[in-house]
Amino acid sequence: MMEKMKLAAEALLVIGDTAKVTAFGFTDDEIGEFIEIEKEWKTFYEDAELEWKDSQLSRDERAKIFLEDGVVTEAQVFEWRRQWYLQQYEESVRKYFEAEKDGYEKNILTRYKARVNQSKEVYEIFTYRPYDDKSIKDEEINRARERNIGDFIKLDSRGFAICPFHNERTPSFHVHSRWNRFYCFGCGAKGDVIEFIRKQNGFGFKEAVKYLIN
């Protein structure tokens, strides 16, 4: 059913028509809701990627974009973003429980649940703020962060692995290869490649950086 609904939604998006298409066997409301969900989450993740890229800019570049004329502080910008990501997460949870209450089929609930997890992961990764030891050169820290987490743990095709930080049978440890950040849905561990090496080997921050650049 899910695949048929997806085809229906794609067809309607192409022709720009949300009228009833009886050939697909779904009501206007069912197809319309599905289309809106797909649009909403496509927009959310596109925006999330842009937001994350913005957060990687240098202090001077962020100042140009967010702090012009001293209207807002850096802390305020971060808090606004944090609240926005939290709102997206809470909204996905609300939609999931509403769908469950309304008796949606299991495969549809699975998609809602996946979106809950995805929005939670985005929130957790965004709110992670890496620690920088000022006794180490920024150049060395940046070189260390260029190393891929996937070079130090075997990931499946989706970027998941058995978490090295707690006992589990089903992989709940996930790495965003584009962002090079990890988050474990099981134990809540999160961070960048320096934090991964630090936790995996029991290193301090400086030791982890040296390990990554040597």
Backbone torsions as a table, in degrees:
resi	resn	phi	psi	omega
1	MET	NA	-40.1	-176.5
2	MET	-63.2	-40.5	-178.8
3	GLU	-67.5	-40.1	177.8
4	LYS	-63.4	-40.4	-180.0
5	MET	-67.5	-37.2	178.4
6	LYS	-62.9	-43.6	178.4
7	LEU	-62.4	-39.6	178.4
8	ALA	-62.7	-45.9	-179.1
9	ALA	-63.3	-42.0	179.7
10	GLU	-63.8	-39.6	179.0
11	ALA	-63.6	-43.8	-179.3
12	LEU	-67.8	-36.4	178.3
13	LEU	-65.3	-36.8	-179.3
14	VAL	-66.7	-44.8	-176.4
15	ILE	-88.7	-5.4	177.1
16	GLY	67.1	34.1	-175.4
17	ASP	-127.6	124.6	178.1
18	THR	-105.9	16.7	178.2
19	ALA	-71.9	167.4	-178.1
20	LYS	-64.2	132.1	174.2
21	VAL	-119.6	91.7	-171.2
22	THR	-66.0	-22.3	-178.5
23	ALA	-62.3	-25.6	-179.8
24	PHE	-85.0	-15.1	177.3
25	GLY	78.2	21.9	178.4
26	PHE	-122.0	152.7	178.1
27	THR	-77.8	165.3	176.2
28	ASP	-54.4	-46.4	-176.3
29	ASP	-63.0	-42.7	-178.7
30	GLU	-62.9	-47.9	-178.9
31	ILE	-68.7	-42.6	179.8
32	GLY	-60.2	-42.8	-180.0
33	GLU	-63.9	-42.8	-179.0
34	PHE	-62.6	-43.2	179.8
35	ILE	-61.6	-44.6	-179.0
36	GLU	-63.4	-38.6	177.9
37	ILE	-62.4	-45.7	-178.8
38	GLU	-64.1	-42.8	178.8
39	LYS	-62.7	-46.5	-176.2
40	GLU	-60.1	-46.3	-176.0
41	TRP	-76.9	-29.4	174.0
42	LYS	-63.1	-45.2	178.8
43	THR	-64.1	-42.9	-178.5
44	PHE	-58.6	-47.1	-176.2
45	TYR	-75.4	-29.1	172.8
46	GLU	-64.9	-44.7	178.0
47	ASP	-64.8	-39.4	-179.5
48	ALA	-61.7	-40.3	179.7
49	GLU	-65.2	-42.7	178.7
50	LEU	-63.8	-41.5	179.2
51	GLU	-61.9	-41.7	-178.4
52	TRP	-66.3	-41.8	178.3
53	LYS	-61.5	-40.0	177.6
54	ASP	-59.9	-38.8	-176.9
55	SER	-69.2	-14.7	179.8
56	GLN	-91.8	-3.7	-180.0
57	LEU	-69.2	161.3	178.1
58	SER	-68.6	165.9	179.8
59	ARG	-58.9	-41.7	-178.9
60	ASP	-65.8	-40.6	-179.8
61	GLU	-67.8	-40.9	177.6
62	ARG	-62.1	-37.3	-179.4
63	ALA	-61.8	-39.8	180.0
64	LYS	-64.2	-39.8	-174.7
65	ILE	-81.4	-46.3	-170.2
66	PHE	-106.6	-21.1	-170.1
67	LEU	-118.3	27.6	-178.4
68	GLU	-58.4	136.5	176.4
69	ASP	59.4	15.4	177.6
70	GLY	65.4	26.0	-178.2
71	VAL	-68.4	-39.1	179.8
72	VAL	-130.9	160.9	176.5
73	THR	-97.2	164.0	178.7
74	GLU	-62.0	-37.3	179.0
75	ALA	-63.7	-37.8	178.7
76	GLN	-66.7	-41.1	178.9
77	VAL	-60.4	-46.9	179.7
78	PHE	-60.5	-43.6	-177.7
79	GLU	-65.6	-38.6	177.3
80	TRP	-63.3	-43.7	178.4
81	ARG	-63.2	-45.1	-178.9
82	ARG	-58.4	-44.3	-179.9
83	GLN	-63.9	-37.4	179.6
84	TRP	-65.3	-46.2	178.3
85	TYR	-63.5	-38.6	178.1
86	LEU	-64.3	-39.4	178.5
87	GLN	-62.2	-42.1	178.5
88	GLN	-63.0	-40.4	178.1
89	TYR	-64.2	-48.1	-179.5
90	GLU	-63.1	-36.6	179.0
91	GLU	-66.3	-38.9	178.8
92	SER	-66.8	-36.1	177.0
93	VAL	-65.6	-44.1	179.8
94	ARG	-59.9	-44.9	-179.0
95	LYS	-64.5	-37.5	179.3
96	TYR	-62.6	-48.4	-177.5
97	PHE	-69.4	-31.2	175.2
98	GLU	-66.0	-42.7	178.9
99	ALA	-64.2	-40.5	178.3
100	GLU	-64.0	-43.2	179.0
101	LYS	-63.1	-36.7	-178.8
102	ASP	-80.3	0.2	175.6
103	GLY	76.3	32.5	178.2
104	TYR	-62.0	153.2	179.5
105	GLU	-63.6	156.5	-174.4
106	LYS	-58.7	-40.2	-177.7
107	ASN	-67.3	-31.6	177.1
108	ILE	-73.0	-41.3	177.6
109	LEU	-61.4	-34.2	178.1
110	THR	-62.3	-39.4	177.8
111	ARG	-66.5	-42.0	177.4
112	TYR	-61.5	-42.6	-179.5
113	LYS	-63.8	-39.3	178.9
114	ALA	-62.0	-37.0	179.8
115	ARG	-71.2	-33.2	173.8
116	VAL	-60.1	-48.3	-179.2
117	ASN	-63.0	-41.5	-178.7
118	GLN	-64.2	-45.1	-178.5
119	SER	-68.7	-33.2	176.4
120	LYS	-65.2	-42.9	-179.3
121	GLU	-63.3	-42.8	177.9
122	VAL	-59.0	-43.9	179.5
123	TYR	-62.9	-45.9	-177.7
124	GLU	-64.1	-41.6	-179.2
125	ILE	-68.8	-40.1	-179.9
126	PHE	-63.4	-41.5	-176.1
127	THR	-77.2	-9.1	175.1
128	TYR	-71.7	126.4	177.1
129	ARG	-119.9	111.7	-176.4
130	PRO	-64.5	144.7	177.4
131	TYR	-85.5	134.0	176.9
132	ASP	-117.5	121.3	176.6
133	ASP	-81.5	115.1	-174.8
134	LYS	-69.8	-7.7	177.5
135	SER	-82.1	-6.2	178.4
136	ILE	-108.9	143.3	179.6
137	LYS	-65.4	141.6	177.1
138	ASP	-57.2	-35.5	-179.7
139	GLU	-60.2	-42.0	180.0
140	GLU	-68.8	-40.8	178.4
141	ILE	-62.0	-44.0	-179.8
142	ASN	-64.9	-39.2	176.8
143	ARG	-62.8	-41.9	179.4
144	ALA	-62.1	-41.5	-177.1
145	ARG	-72.0	-11.0	176.2
146	GLU	-77.9	-16.2	178.3
147	ARG	-71.0	140.6	-178.4
148	ASN	-84.5	134.2	177.2
149	ILE	-59.4	-35.0	-179.2
150	GLY	-62.3	-13.9	177.0
151	ASP	-76.2	-13.2	-173.7
152	PHE	-117.7	1.2	176.6
153	ILE	-152.8	139.9	-177.8
154	LYS	-78.7	119.9	-179.0
155	LEU	-108.7	150.3	173.9
156	ASP	-81.1	-175.4	-175.1
157	SER	-64.0	-20.4	-179.8
158	ARG	-95.4	-0.8	-179.7
159	GLY	88.9	15.5	-179.6
160	PHE	-101.1	156.1	176.4
161	ALA	-155.3	163.4	170.6
162	ILE	-65.4	129.2	-176.2
163	CYS	-65.8	128.5	179.0
164	PRO	-79.7	-3.1	-173.3
165	PHE	-106.8	-3.9	173.0
166	HIS	-157.8	161.9	-177.5
167	ASN	-78.7	128.1	177.3
168	GLU	-158.2	158.8	177.9
169	ARG	-105.0	-33.2	179.9
170	THR	-101.3	128.4	-177.7
171	PRO	-58.3	124.9	175.7
172	SER	-128.7	1.3	178.7
173	PHE	-89.6	123.8	-175.3
174	HIS	-127.0	141.3	177.5
175	VAL	-119.0	126.5	171.4
176	HIS	-84.2	105.2	-176.5
177	SER	-64.0	-32.8	-178.6
178	ARG	-69.3	-37.8	-178.7
179	TRP	-95.9	-16.4	-177.0
180	ASN	55.6	49.3	176.2
181	ARG	-129.2	150.8	178.7
182	PHE	-119.3	154.3	174.4
183	TYR	-150.0	135.1	177.3
184	CYS	-106.4	121.5	178.7
185	PHE	-72.6	-15.5	-179.1
186	GLY	-85.9	-52.7	-175.6
187	CYS	-108.6	-9.0	177.4
188	GLY	85.2	4.2	178.0
189	ALA	-63.6	142.8	-178.9
190	LYS	-156.0	160.7	176.6
191	GLY	153.5	-169.2	178.4
192	ASP	-100.1	-171.9	-175.6
193	VAL	-66.4	-31.8	177.7
194	ILE	-65.1	-44.0	179.2
195	GLU	-65.1	-36.6	178.9
196	PHE	-62.0	-49.4	-179.2
197	ILE	-64.9	-38.6	179.6
198	ARG	-60.8	-47.9	-178.1
199	LYS	-71.2	-39.0	-176.4
200	GLN	-66.1	-36.3	-173.9
201	ASN	-109.5	-1.7	-178.0
202	GLY	71.3	27.0	-178.9
203	PHE	-84.0	162.2	165.0
204	GLY	-83.3	174.7	-177.7
205	PHE	-60.0	-48.2	-177.1
206	LYS	-62.9	-41.2	178.4
207	GLU	-61.8	-41.1	-179.2
208	ALA	-64.6	-41.9	178.5
209	VAL	-62.1	-47.4	-179.6
210	LYS	-61.4	-39.2	179.2
211	TYR	-61.5	-40.8	-175.3
212	LEU	-75.3	-29.7	-176.1
213	ILE	-96.8	-8.1	179.4
214	ASN	-96.3	NA	NA
